[in-house]
Amino acid sequence: MNKRPLIGMTCYKCDPSEDDMGNHYHLHDTYSNALHSAGATAVILPYTFDDWDILDGVLFAGGGDINPALGAYDEGDKGEAKSISDARDEFETRLFHAADERELPMLGICRGIQFLNFMHGGKTLIDIPAAGYTENHIVKPFAVALHPIVPVEGTLVASMLKRRPAVASYHHQAVKTPGKGFTVSATSPEGVIEAIEHENGRVLAMQFHPERTGWLEPFEWLTDLARKHMEAR
């Protein structure tokens, strides 16, 4: 049996005041299912995790917004950040730097695109409706109703989309200014940034949710790079 690369996934941590089960980590199983189908072993990373050298790749998953105090947004932008977790921001910052130092491949989804962009010096649009866009990016029922996407020809994401006309979407924020080294690889019809990819070839991020529609190409991309990292160790 071939050994699978190990990919760490970021996650939510419930607040006891909001959940009668108290503090616990959780993440929708579509992320781990997609990675398993792509050939990886996926593990949820608690905020105490620091055994960086066992990882072959990282998935920065969806979740709440980055704390404005960290400088992720432009001052004066209309709207507000929601579901802030300082513990998650702090852990993911440590995780990013450890992964970047080890040149691990990284895939960002939803919050993940905003966070990876922020780590490269980019800015986040704090609220899409408040910025004047008329499109609905919180599309319900989730993973059934989709919204259109416009790929940028010649990019990795364009090759992965394979003419898919629409994606699953559930977000009120988006990348505003791409960080250093990033190229925009897809937008919405009105121009909201939907995907970015880094010039180093090992960081890819999407505002939408491919895991909710059985779209495996992004997870196969992450797994293939993670396997190369594993074999080089």
N, C-alpha and C positions, 0 to 999 in steps of 0.2 A: 504493500500500500504506500503510495507516495505521500510524503509529509506535506501538510498544508501550511502555508504561511499564516502567521498570527497577526490579526488586525484588531487593534483596540478601537472601541466606539465610545464617544462621549455620551452623556445621558443627563436626564433630569434628576433632581432630588426633591422630593415632596416636602412641603412645610407642614408640620403637625397641625398648625392652625387651619390648614386648608384640606387636610386629608385625615380621616379618622384612623388610618393605619399608621400614622406617625411618619417619622423620617424613613424613607426608603428610596433606593434608586430604581428608575424604570426607563424603558425605551421600547417603542413599538417594535414588534418582532419582525416586521417587514425588512428592517435593516439587516438583521442577522440572517434572515432567510435568504436575502439577495446575495450576501457575501458567501453563505454556505453553497448556494447554487453556482456561484462563480468559482468555487474551489478553495475558499479560505476558511480558517477557523476564526470566528468572531467572538470577542469578549467585551463585556461592558466594563468600563474603567471607573472605579470609585474615585472620589476626589482625594483619597489618601494614596493613590497609586503613584509609585516613583521608580518602578523596575523597568526603566526605559529600554534597556538593552535586549529584552525578550521580544519586543515588538518589531514587526516587519512593515507595518503600515498603520495609518490612522484614518478613521472616519469621523469627521466633525459633524455631528447630527443636528437636527432641528431643535428648537427650544426657545426660551425667552430672549429678550433683547439685551444687548450690551449696556452696562451702566454708563450713562452720559458723562459721569465724572471722569471716565477714562479717556475722553476726547475722541470718541468714535463718530461724533456728529458735528456738523458746522453750527456754530452759535447763530441763533436767530431763526433757524429752521422751525417751521410750524409743526405741531404734533408732540407726542410724548412717547417715551419708551415704556414697555410693559413687561411684567413678569421678570423683573431683574433678579439675578442671583449673583452676589459678589463672590460666593464660594465657587460657583461654576466659572465665572470670568477668571478668577485667580488660578484655578486648576488648569483650565484650557490654555492659559498663557504659559504656564510651566510646561505643559504637554507640547505645545507648538514649538517652543524653543528647543526642547529635548529632541523632538522629531526632526526639526530643521538641522540641528547640529549633526545628527546621524544620517542626514539626507534620505529620510524615509518618504515614501509617497504619501500624499494626503488628498483626501476627497472631502469636500464640504458640501453639505446639503442644507438649504433653508438658512437657519441661523449660521450654519457652518460657512456659507459663502461670505456672509457679513463679517464673521470673526476672522477668517483667513485673510480677507481683504484688509481688515483693520490691522492685523499683524504685519502687513506689508506697507503700512502707512496710508491706506485708503480711507475714505469716509463713507458713512452709511446715511441713506435717506431715512430720516426718523419716522416718517409716516407718508405712505404713498398718496392716500386721498387728500391729506392736508397740503401736499405739494401741488395739487391741482390736476392729478391724473384722474380720468373718468373710468378707467378699466377696473373690473372687479378681480382682485388677486386672491380673495378668500372665496374660493369657488366650492360650493356645496351642491350635492353630496360629494365629499372629498374622495378623490380617486375615481369618481364616476363622471362628474361634470368637469370638463377641462377648459383651459384657455389657450388661445393661439400663441405660437412662438415663431420667431424669425431668426434662423441661424445666420451667422456670418460665414460666408463661403470660404473654404480653405482652412477652417479651424478644426480642432479635434472634436469639438461638440457637434459641429455640422456633420462630420463623418459618422458620429454615433447616432444622431437623430434618425438617419436613414429615411428622410422625408416624413417623419412623424409631424403632423400639423399642429399638435396641441399637447399640453402637459398638465399634470396634476399640480395644483397651486393652493397654498394656504399661508399667506404672509401679508403683513402690513408694512414691512420695511424692505429695502433693497440696497444694493451697492449704488452709491451716488458718484463717487470718484474712485476709479480703479487704483489700487496700490502699485508700488514700484514693481515692474516686471510683468504685470498682468495685461492681457489682451482681452477685450470683450468678444465673446464668441456666440452670444445669442441675446436677443432683446424681445420684449413684447411689441405688439404693433405700435403702441404709443411711444416706445423707446425706453421703457423700464429695463434695466440690465437684468438678464436672466441667467447668464453663465459667463465665467471668466476662466482663463487658463494661463498658467505662468510660463515664462520663457525657459525656466529650468527643466520643464518637461515632467515634473513630478508633483505638481499641485494643480488640481482641477476642482472647480466649485460651481454649484448650481443652485439657483433660488427655488427651483421647483423640486418635486418629489418623484424621481424615477422608480424608487423602491415600491411606490404604491400602485404602479401600473405594470409591474412585471418587466420593466425595462432594465436588462442586465448589463448592457455595455459599459456603463460607468463603473460598475462593481467588478467586472472582468478586467477593465483597465487597471484599477487599484490592485486587484489580486495578482495580475501578471507582474506588475512592478514590485509588489511585495515579495513574490516568489524569487525574483532576481536578487532582491536584497538578502533574502534568507539563504540562498545558495552561495552568495558571496561572503557570508559571515564565516 
